[in-house]
Amino acid sequence: MILLSLNNLTKSFGGLVAVAGVSFEVERGDVVGLIGPNGAGKTTVFNLITGASRPDDGHIFFDGHGLEGLKPHRIVYLGLARTFQTIRLFPKLSVLENVLSGSHCRMKSSFVASLLRLPAQRREEKEALASAMRELDFVGLTDFWRAEAGSLSYGDQRRLEIARALATEPKLIVLDEPAGGMNDQETLELRGLIARIKARDITIILIEHDMGFVMKVCNKIVVMENGTVIARGRPEEIQKNPKVIEAYLGVDD
């Protein structure tokens, strides 16, 4: 079943065409790698999917909803969460508070209920705390729940971002270079974490430059160059695709 569909997406910044007619589909349960050389337009596609930018043309359908024009918080509410290429945490807040910020989109208590601390609001808050602690346990950060987010190691901050995204209860999670800056052990642990996320019936799209990582965790790959899709298929197909080889390695004159 198709969960996400991009149809002829186009986005320009001044005279630069960053994305030119990009189309592909993501099925439920997929782990899709979006790869390509620097400047290929990958992060722009992520920004269009998640509402950080609006397309100049084309359509985005997610779980039966058109996304173009929606605010990012509405897209999160529909079940699409993301992490960022550059870590974006609240460094002075605790690890637990960072995860709780992801739960906020699912909370229904009104301002008055929160102000008066009504029973329903207290129950909801208790459930949010329990859910946040479960996500911290899921990513292996339970012992750090009191610590300031900014005090964590780089790899742990990456995992905290993923925990915060999971706290939104996503159907699809978008990971922008999740292994970027990680050492070999952290990358190995991330592979295991992605497998566990997939086992929760959460679909995943990721941008990553580590081709070994992509080939091991993704069941489908989409390749971009100069704002366009030049190939899509299974990892073994992509590895042999002449257009992909040319994009990464070049060809003799």
C-alpha positions as CSV (number, residue, x, y, z in Angstrom):
1,M,0.0,0.0,0.0
2,I,1.3,3.4,-1.0
3,L,1.9,5.7,2.1
4,L,3.7,8.6,0.4
5,S,3.6,9.8,-3.2
6,L,5.5,12.6,-4.7
7,N,4.2,13.8,-8.1
8,N,6.3,16.1,-10.3
9,L,7.7,18.2,-7.4
10,T,9.5,21.4,-8.5
11,K,11.2,24.0,-6.3
12,S,13.4,26.9,-7.3
13,F,15.4,29.4,-5.3
14,G,15.8,32.5,-7.4
15,G,17.5,31.3,-10.6
16,L,18.5,27.9,-9.1
17,V,16.2,25.0,-9.7
18,A,16.8,22.8,-6.7
19,V,14.2,20.1,-7.5
20,A,12.9,19.5,-11.0
21,G,10.0,17.2,-11.5
22,V,10.7,14.7,-8.8
23,S,8.3,11.7,-8.5
24,F,8.5,8.5,-6.5
25,E,6.4,6.5,-4.1
26,V,7.0,4.9,-0.7
27,E,5.1,1.9,0.4
28,R,4.2,1.1,4.0
29,G,7.0,-0.8,5.7
30,D,9.7,0.4,3.3
31,V,13.1,1.7,4.4
32,V,13.9,4.0,1.5
33,G,17.3,5.6,0.9
34,L,17.4,8.9,-0.9
35,I,21.0,9.3,-2.2
36,G,23.0,11.4,-4.6
37,P,26.0,13.8,-4.8
38,N,26.1,17.0,-2.7
39,G,23.7,19.6,-4.2
40,A,21.4,16.9,-5.8
41,G,18.4,18.3,-4.0
42,K,17.8,15.6,-1.4
43,T,17.3,17.9,1.6
44,T,15.1,20.2,-0.4
45,V,12.8,17.2,-1.1
46,F,12.7,16.5,2.6
47,N,11.9,20.1,3.3
48,L,9.0,19.9,0.8
49,I,7.7,16.7,2.3
50,T,7.7,18.0,5.9
51,G,6.3,21.5,5.2
52,A,9.5,23.5,5.8
53,S,9.3,24.7,2.2
54,R,6.4,24.8,-0.3
55,P,6.7,23.4,-3.8
56,D,6.4,25.7,-6.8
57,D,4.6,22.9,-8.6
58,G,3.6,19.2,-8.1
59,H,1.8,17.3,-5.4
60,I,2.6,15.4,-2.2
61,F,0.1,12.8,-0.9
62,F,0.6,11.2,2.5
63,D,-1.8,8.5,3.8
64,G,-4.6,10.0,1.7
65,H,-3.9,13.7,2.5
66,G,-2.5,16.4,0.2
67,L,0.5,18.0,2.1
68,E,1.4,20.9,0.0
69,G,0.5,24.1,1.8
70,L,0.1,22.5,5.2
71,K,2.0,23.9,8.2
72,P,4.8,21.6,9.6
73,H,2.8,21.0,12.8
74,R,-0.2,19.8,10.9
75,I,2.0,17.4,8.9
76,V,3.4,16.0,12.1
77,Y,-0.1,15.5,13.5
78,L,-0.9,13.5,10.3
79,G,1.9,11.1,11.2
80,L,5.1,12.3,9.5
81,A,8.1,13.2,11.7
82,R,11.7,14.1,10.9
83,T,15.2,14.6,12.2
84,F,17.6,17.1,10.8
85,Q,21.0,17.1,9.1
86,T,22.2,19.6,11.8
87,I,21.0,18.5,15.2
88,R,18.1,20.6,16.5
89,L,17.5,19.9,20.2
90,F,16.7,22.2,23.1
91,P,20.2,21.9,24.6
92,K,19.4,23.5,28.0
93,L,16.3,21.3,28.6
94,S,16.6,17.8,30.0
95,V,16.6,14.8,27.8
96,L,13.1,13.9,29.0
97,E,11.8,17.4,28.3
98,N,13.1,17.2,24.7
99,V,11.2,13.9,24.1
100,L,8.1,15.4,25.8
101,S,8.2,18.2,23.3
102,G,7.5,15.6,20.6
103,S,4.5,14.3,22.5
104,H,2.8,17.7,22.6
105,C,1.1,17.3,19.2
106,R,-0.9,14.3,20.6
107,M,-2.1,16.1,23.7
108,K,-5.7,17.3,23.7
109,S,-6.1,19.1,27.0
110,S,-7.2,22.8,26.7
111,F,-5.4,25.7,28.2
112,V,-8.1,26.0,30.9
113,A,-7.8,22.3,31.8
114,S,-4.0,22.6,32.1
115,L,-4.3,25.8,34.2
116,L,-6.8,24.2,36.6
117,R,-4.9,20.8,36.6
118,L,-8.1,18.9,35.9
119,P,-8.1,15.1,36.3
120,A,-8.2,14.5,32.6
121,Q,-5.2,16.8,32.0
122,R,-3.2,15.1,34.8
123,R,-3.9,11.7,33.3
124,E,-2.8,12.9,29.9
125,E,0.4,14.3,31.4
126,K,1.1,11.1,33.2
127,E,0.6,9.1,30.0
128,A,2.9,11.5,28.1
129,L,5.7,11.1,30.7
130,A,5.4,7.3,30.5
131,S,5.4,7.3,26.7
132,A,8.5,9.6,26.7
133,M,10.3,7.2,29.1
134,R,9.5,4.3,26.8
135,E,11.0,6.1,23.8
136,L,14.1,6.9,25.8
137,D,14.4,3.2,26.8
138,F,13.8,2.2,23.1
139,V,16.8,4.3,21.9
140,G,19.0,3.4,25.0
141,L,19.0,6.7,26.8
142,T,17.0,5.9,30.0
143,D,20.0,6.6,32.2
144,F,20.3,10.1,30.9
145,W,16.7,11.3,31.3
146,R,17.6,14.1,33.8
147,A,20.7,15.3,31.9
148,E,20.7,18.4,29.8
149,A,20.4,17.5,26.1
150,G,23.4,19.6,25.2
151,S,25.7,17.5,27.5
152,L,25.2,14.3,25.6
153,S,27.7,12.9,23.2
154,Y,27.1,13.5,19.5
155,G,25.8,10.0,18.9
156,D,23.5,10.2,21.9
157,Q,22.1,13.5,20.6
158,R,21.3,11.8,17.3
159,R,19.4,9.1,19.1
160,L,17.6,11.7,21.3
161,E,16.4,13.4,18.1
162,I,15.0,10.1,16.9
163,A,13.3,9.5,20.3
164,R,11.7,12.9,20.0
165,A,10.4,12.1,16.5
166,L,9.1,8.7,17.7
167,A,7.2,10.5,20.5
168,T,5.0,12.1,17.9
169,E,3.6,8.6,17.0
170,P,4.6,8.7,13.4
171,K,3.6,6.5,10.5
172,L,6.6,7.7,8.6
173,I,9.9,9.1,9.9
174,V,12.3,11.1,7.7
175,L,16.0,10.9,8.8
176,D,18.4,13.4,7.3
177,E,21.9,12.0,7.5
178,P,21.4,10.0,10.7
179,A,24.8,8.4,10.6
180,G,26.6,11.7,9.8
181,G,29.5,12.2,12.2
182,M,29.1,8.9,14.0
183,N,31.9,6.5,14.7
184,D,31.8,2.8,13.5
185,Q,30.3,1.6,16.8
186,E,27.6,4.3,16.8
187,T,26.8,3.6,13.2
188,L,26.4,-0.2,13.9
189,E,24.1,0.7,16.8
190,L,22.1,3.0,14.5
191,R,21.6,0.1,12.1
192,G,20.0,-1.9,14.9
193,L,17.8,1.0,15.9
194,I,16.5,1.5,12.4
195,A,15.7,-2.2,12.2
196,R,13.7,-1.9,15.5
197,I,11.9,1.2,14.3
198,K,10.9,-0.8,11.1
199,A,9.7,-3.6,13.4
200,R,7.2,-1.1,14.9
201,D,5.5,-0.8,11.5
202,I,7.0,2.7,11.0
203,T,8.1,3.5,7.4
204,I,11.4,5.2,7.0
205,I,13.1,7.5,4.4
206,L,16.7,8.5,5.0
207,I,19.3,10.6,3.3
208,E,22.8,9.2,3.9
209,H,26.2,9.5,2.2
210,D,27.6,6.3,3.8
211,M,26.8,3.9,0.9
212,G,27.6,0.8,3.0
213,F,25.1,1.9,5.6
214,V,22.4,2.6,2.9
215,M,22.9,-0.8,1.2
216,K,22.5,-2.7,4.5
217,V,19.5,-0.9,6.0
218,C,17.4,0.1,2.9
219,N,15.2,-2.2,0.8
220,K,14.7,0.5,-1.8
221,I,16.8,3.4,-3.0
222,V,16.0,6.6,-5.0
223,V,19.0,8.4,-6.6
224,M,19.0,12.1,-7.4
225,E,21.4,14.3,-9.4
226,N,20.9,17.9,-10.3
227,G,17.4,18.1,-8.8
228,T,16.1,15.1,-10.7
229,V,15.6,11.4,-10.0
230,I,18.0,9.4,-12.2
231,A,17.3,5.9,-10.8
232,R,15.2,3.9,-8.3
233,G,15.2,0.3,-7.3
234,R,16.5,-2.3,-5.0
235,P,20.1,-1.9,-3.6
236,E,21.5,-4.6,-5.9
237,E,20.0,-2.9,-8.9
238,I,21.3,0.6,-7.9
239,Q,24.8,-0.7,-7.4
240,K,24.9,-1.8,-11.0
241,N,23.1,1.1,-12.6
242,P,25.4,3.0,-15.1
243,K,23.7,6.3,-14.4
244,V,24.4,6.0,-10.7
245,I,28.0,4.9,-11.3
246,E,28.5,7.9,-13.5
247,A,26.9,10.3,-11.0
248,Y,29.3,9.2,-8.3
249,L,32.5,8.3,-10.1
250,G,32.2,10.1,-13.4
251,V,33.2,8.7,-16.8
252,D,36.2,8.9,-19.1
253,D,36.0,11.6,-21.8
